[in-house]
Amino acid sequence: MPLTVFSLEDRTSVRLFPRNYGTIRKRPIDFPNGFTPQPRTWRTGNSKQSPASASKSFDKMTSTLRKNTFVISEMPAAPLVPGHVSGMDRQNLMRLKVNRIALVQELKVEHILGSLIRNGIVTEQDCRRIETGRTPQDRARILIDILPTKNKESDWYKCFRDALLNPEGGSNVKQRYRSLVEFLDNTMIHRPTSQAGKFSETESRANNKIQYPRYKALPLISKRQTEPNVLNLEEEAAERPRDLLSVNNDIDKMSLWSGESQKPMMLVKGFFHQWIPTPDNFRSLIDLPSSVRHSLEKAGTQEAYDLLRQEQTALHYLRRLEVISALARRRQLPVGFELCMCDTVQELLSHPELFHLYLKYVRTLQDADVNIARDMTTSYASVLDMLAADLTSGLHRQVVDIGFKLVELLVAVEMWSLAEEVLQNIINFLRANPAIENWIDEYKALVKLMAVRNDTYELQAAQQSYFSAAQIAFQVQMMSFGQKVLNEGRMHQELGAMMLEYGSIHTSFSWCKQALQEVDPDDPEAVVEVVTHAVMTHCACWQVKKAETLAIFAVQFALDRFGKHHPMYLKALNSLCHLSNEFKQDSIGVQLATELLETTEKVYNCETLHLATAHRTLSKALMAVQGYRVNDDYYTHAMEAVRIARGQLPDGHALLHPFLANFAMALQWKSLHCPKEVKDSTLRWAETEAKLALNIIINHYGDISLRSAQVHTLLGQIYSKRNEKHPDMNDQPMVLAEKHLVTAVEYLKLCQPSSSNYLLLAHATLGTFLTVIGKHDKAIYHLKQVLMSVESTGHYLRWVEVCFQTLITLLQTEGASFANPEEGDRMQVMLSQWLKNNPKEDAPIDKTQLNKAPPIFQDFLEKFDTWGSAVHKIQNIKDSVKGVSLFKIK
């Protein structure tokens, strides 16, 4: 039975066969210093071992190796160039390896592949292999693995470097790739002064066998801890850089199968590499839930297999990080080691498609008082402090990029406060180095900070972030001489989202249209974000048909770019459900909301705010189709949503109010179909939840706002269903109901224009209530306010027809003081015209459209907003001409 010995430094293996004593068969190993093993004979002293003694040594060696062995890094090694490897090739190999993560993350092979093909570096077979990669990162990784396999006569590294300097792309692409070239050129690799103690690969003249070199035992580990082994890959990483030879000599002297080394060692990598003892009796706290594993294995489809592979990969990365975190807590990491800069974290951050899978594991670790996210945030702050003290360091660009990736991870695991902390640290760091090249990074950080604050409804803080971002954008535009170097699509989208929450509907709509025109079409995540926000804005303006077009495109686009089991698809599907709940209100909406809930459960496999939102969406869908007449599912989902939200958020958090308001509405409808003896108590419960929501809204939005008016309307509806006065109530239920409904109208008059749809709906609710309680004169006034201002949107709205019918009935009441038959006839004509312009026969959403391939975003946008697209093109031409003119003047 062969034994596989894992190299802790090189993450590769050597297979030992006990029947051929002293002989090994090995797979290619990518050594960090570029060397390959030299065949030698295993000796004890000055004589060859006998088979018997070799067998004993082998047994002892295997037992020592197997004991407590833990491999922390298992990155696949790049293949070695066959034959002789020159010193320069070794350095080029090391440059690729040190900068592998940056290359994989930033490089898009289509930008340089043409140059490499023309120079004969990449063949057709290589191209087919590269195309097997599913993502840009996969294709870049395959290309980087292919390059070292080329012979040295091809001068592959020079061709690769020249291709990076002259990519097939715009100025932004060239700027990014110049940074990659700087990373490669500035990689410090200390050349050895001697080959003593190194492994090398030569042919044995005697028997052409590869055999073990001679090893000498070192003292115990405890005696060596005063002077650790350091491999310095960055010039600024250590105060006194050591020669690479001394490091390898120390490693070569370490006898892994000596009886003296009872404690297993492993290699951790940060700014430097170091061998340290592995944790004793370490056992991981996280594992893939058995229910998830069984369900995916049972499915047996390719999609299920890919999901299982993703889950296993995410678990693997986080377990490696868990080990390093355990070492940090036990103070076994070397002084100066930074968690956020180690290779394990870099590998984890280089796969953003897995970020959402970490959420359940991070929660498990938090329950065990292991806060990896906090550890990474603290480490990152330390790195920024260190770089701020050393302005000559060349790591600024790399560290800022790591910070942006860390923020995306923290947002994905719902740690917004930590994400905000990291962004604030980045902004402070960049402001401490007020160079022009830092302005764009500062702008990106401010826009992302604005997005995080919008997501958590911290609107005042988001407003401050916007002001700062707009100021930086103005400075960049002034210094760019008319050249458009900033993409402001995301900032305009976040500004529109903030305005929508404040209730500035038309302002939000304007920024939304501008964001659609300016978003980067090559950034699929940004496209989904902007389009889904546009759905919400068009719904607020009651432009139902355009909102439906946008929502269907968002689902198609997210499904095509990200797949069904991804947060971006859930976001797009949720926007379609919002449209259906607000306007369609049919069984298709219930089906879509059910699919949203089921997919969310499969994606996250734990309780999260995304799951709470899915429950709330399904509850609203069931209430929209009057599902409360059939069963209590609407109530069950509303209660589950608020339960999960309260478990994830602290009391009084701004994100709680929509869940509380929805639960209060569900309780209100439940009271209509429960026994009389519990009806009043159910409504009191609904009142309590609605008042909690109102208090949260007042604390975050102010007393007078769109959201507070909506909750006052809800409270009026709750009081209108109560039969008797409770001891805690100051007035009769109907009096309180009228007060809250009037308050809602008055607040909306202050914060909304007279034609606002939200104001008209509040007038309609109050007018209908006044009709029920017999205050007909007031009811006629409010109903007229609705019908004189309502616009035809091409979509039938039932509550508008109810307003017409109610007003016509009141005006045609015989003998009443408020009767006016002639005006009633005019209203009847207006109703007929409105029904003609807004027919009831509104086709439901066709679910088969959702699985179709989406059109190209630019083509879709030109058809959707012809006028806006034409204006945007003209503006771009004008800006480019202006930029050329200014350049010539300069």
MOQUI-V693447 format. One line per field, one symbol per residue. phi: phi as a letter, one per 40 degrees, with the letter a starting at -180 (. if undefined). psi: psi as a letter, one per 20 degrees, with the letter a starting at -180 (. if undefined). Layout:
phi=???
psi=???
This chain:
phi=.cbcbcccccfbbbcbbccbcgbbbbcdbccdcgcbcbcbbcbbgbbcccdccccccccccccccccfcabcbbccccccccgcbcccccccccccccbdcccccccbcccbcccccccgcbccccccccccccbdccccccccccdcccccccfccccccccccbccacccccccccccccdcccccbccccaccgccabbccccbfbcbcccbbcbcccdcbccbccbbcbbcccbcbdbcdccccccccccccbcccccccbabbbbcabacaccccfcbccbacdccccccccccgccccccccccccccccccccccccccccccfbcccgcbccbcccccccccbccbdcccdcccccccccgbbccccccccccccccccccbcccccdcccccccccccccccccgbcccccccccccccccccbccccccccccccccccccccccbgcccccccccdcccccccccccccfgccbbccccccccccccccccgccccccccccccccbccccbccccccccccccccccccgcccccccccccccccccccbgccadcccccccccccdcccbcfbcccccccccdcccccccbfacacccccccccccccccccfcccbabcdccccccccccccccbccgccccccccccccccccccccbbddcbcccccccccccccccccccccbbhcbaccccccccccccccccccaccdcccbcdcccccdcccdcccccccbbccccccccccdccccccccccgccccccccccdcccbcbcbgbcbccccccdccccccccccgccccadccccccccccccccccbccccccccccccccccccdcccccccbccccccccccccccccccccccccc
psi=oqpoppphgikaqpppoihnpjqqpqqppnqhjirqqpprppqocjqqqqhghhgghgggghhghhokppphpkppqqqqpqbpprhhhghhghghghjgggghhhpohhhihgghghjjgprhhhghhhiiphrhhghhggghhhgiiqrhhilhgghgghhhhmrnaahgghgghhhghggghjoooppqiqjpiqqrorpphfjkqprqrpqpqrrqhhiiihnqppooiphjhqhnpqqhghghgghhioohkqihnipqqrpqpchrqqpqqqppkppqiqqpphhggghhhhgjrhghghghggghggggghhghhghhghghjkiqqpippgijqhghgggijmhiighiighhhgghhhjkonhghghggghhggggghhiniiqjjggghghhgghhghghhhjlmhhhghgghhggghghhimmqhiiggghgghhghhggghghjkmhghhhhhgggghgghggghhijlipnipojghghghghgghghijnghghhghghhhhhiqoiinhghggggghhhggghghjkmgghhgggggggggghhhhirhmqhhghgghhhhhggghhgglahhhggghghggghghhghkrprhhgghgggghghghhhjliiigakhggghghhghggghhhqrpjqhihhhhgghhhgghghhhikrqhijghhghhgggghhhgggggghhhhrgorgghhhhhgghghghiiqhqpqhiphrqghghghghhgggggghhhjqrhjphhghhgggggggghghjjmhghghghhhhghiiqqpijppohhghggggggggghjppiqhjqnhghhghhhghgghghhhmqhmoprpohhhhjqpqrpghgghhhgmgghgghggghgggggggggghghg.
